[in-house]
């Protein structure tokens, strides 16, 4: 049995500016660093020891992971950075206003009136529209992410670790849950530095909770 703690990175400058941030990157804000410190302290109080740590290869995820490990007395645990843990690429919309991106992506798939506050299932659907509108051939839809998620699954199955930290991104976490748990899943918010907990028993994933910042 493996226990997997999946964390969204701390708040970043582009989060603060309401700009889309997939493969594009920006540094953690002061608040974002503090969020990672606070989460590390909570994990320390629970005496959680991580046998392995994985992060997206973006700076915001890497920094969040290291701060969490340092403040949870797991500073010696090495971080393995994985391209497969990157957020969805938004192609031409990287750095665009979030509400504009989701509105345009939604319209392209027959879902007008979308915004950053739209439900996760609509956002995953709108990824198809974003990919259709992308003129630089970098945007990813759900199926593209699912390919990367299944590669991550193989990595987790091969790992000998029993308690694993993963630091990645909000939409990626939602797509990960769809791919590993079920596409009928209802997902609310995944806040910065929130924790989503899974159990891996053999080949089967079980969801404990999504997007918690308290009572981990």
Order of alpha helices (4+ residues) and beta strands (2+ residues): beta-alpha-alpha-beta-alpha-beta-alpha-alpha-alpha-beta-alpha-beta-beta
